[in-house]
Amino acid sequence: PNLVFNSSNDVGRGGRILPTTSVDELVAELLLWFGLKGRANFEQVLPNLSNFYDIGDADASDPSTLPIGFLKSDTF
């Protein structure tokens, strides 16, 4: 995110910044690491995830397809 004052993410009033990553994306990647599979399972656990990420694209062997990409693929 761009953390510069008066940037597109700065909403003013004391340096408040709009988030660019949802908590659902973070949790989805953790759930992949824990072994959760299948779109239906993700929709049940994280019903809001589809607003930010298409879990059908996730491939644990390709970190570029993970929701955020903060977990190494060799840890899956």
Backbone torsions as a table, in degrees:
resi	resn	phi	psi	omega
1	PRO	NA	153.8	177.6
2	ASN	-87.8	110.5	-174.8
3	LEU	-97.1	12.8	-179.8
4	VAL	-75.4	140.0	176.2
5	PHE	-59.1	143.0	-179.5
6	ASN	66.2	18.1	174.2
7	SER	-80.5	178.1	-179.2
8	SER	-65.5	-22.1	179.6
9	ASN	-91.2	-11.9	-178.5
10	ASP	-83.3	118.4	-180.0
11	VAL	-96.1	6.5	177.2
12	GLY	82.5	-164.0	178.3
13	ARG	51.4	64.8	173.0
14	GLY	86.5	24.6	176.1
15	GLY	78.4	28.3	176.7
16	ARG	-72.8	133.0	-176.3
17	ILE	-115.9	135.3	174.7
18	LEU	-73.6	131.3	178.1
19	PRO	-69.8	148.0	178.5
20	THR	-111.1	-6.2	179.5
21	THR	-127.4	130.9	-179.4
22	SER	-84.1	154.0	175.3
23	VAL	-62.3	-31.8	179.5
24	ASP	-60.6	-38.0	178.5
25	GLU	-65.8	-42.1	178.0
26	LEU	-61.5	-48.8	-178.8
27	VAL	-66.1	-36.9	178.9
28	ALA	-60.3	-42.6	179.1
29	GLU	-65.9	-39.6	175.7
30	LEU	-63.0	-40.9	179.3
31	LEU	-65.6	-35.8	173.9
32	LEU	-61.5	-42.6	179.1
33	TRP	-63.0	-37.9	177.7
34	PHE	-74.9	-9.5	174.7
35	GLY	105.0	5.8	177.9
36	LEU	-66.3	133.5	-179.1
37	LYS	-135.1	156.2	174.8
38	GLY	94.0	129.1	-179.0
39	ARG	-55.5	-41.4	-177.9
40	ALA	-62.1	-39.6	178.7
41	ASN	-65.0	-42.7	178.9
42	PHE	-66.6	-38.6	178.9
43	GLU	-64.9	-31.8	178.9
44	GLN	-73.9	-41.8	-177.1
45	VAL	-80.2	-39.7	-177.4
46	LEU	-127.7	75.8	-175.2
47	PRO	-62.8	-20.1	-179.1
48	ASN	-89.0	-8.4	-174.4
49	LEU	-58.8	-37.5	-176.6
50	SER	-63.0	-16.4	175.7
51	ASN	-74.9	-14.2	-175.4
52	PHE	-124.0	-27.6	-171.0
53	TYR	-155.6	140.7	176.3
54	ASP	-95.8	104.0	-174.7
55	ILE	-62.5	-19.4	177.0
56	GLY	-62.6	-19.4	179.7
57	ASP	-83.7	-13.5	-173.3
58	ALA	-70.6	131.0	175.9
59	ASP	-138.2	111.3	-174.5
60	ALA	-58.3	-25.4	-179.4
61	SER	-81.7	-9.7	179.8
62	ASP	-124.4	96.9	-176.1
63	PRO	-57.4	-24.5	-179.3
64	SER	-69.2	-13.8	179.2
65	THR	-97.4	-4.6	-179.4
66	LEU	-75.2	155.3	-176.1
67	PRO	-51.6	-47.0	-179.5
68	ILE	-118.9	-37.9	179.6
69	GLY	90.1	22.3	-178.3
70	PHE	-88.1	-14.0	176.9
71	LEU	-98.4	138.0	178.2
72	LYS	-71.6	142.1	-177.6
73	SER	-65.7	-28.0	-179.5
74	ASP	-75.0	-2.5	175.9
75	THR	-93.2	-4.5	179.4
76	PHE	-82.7	NA	NA
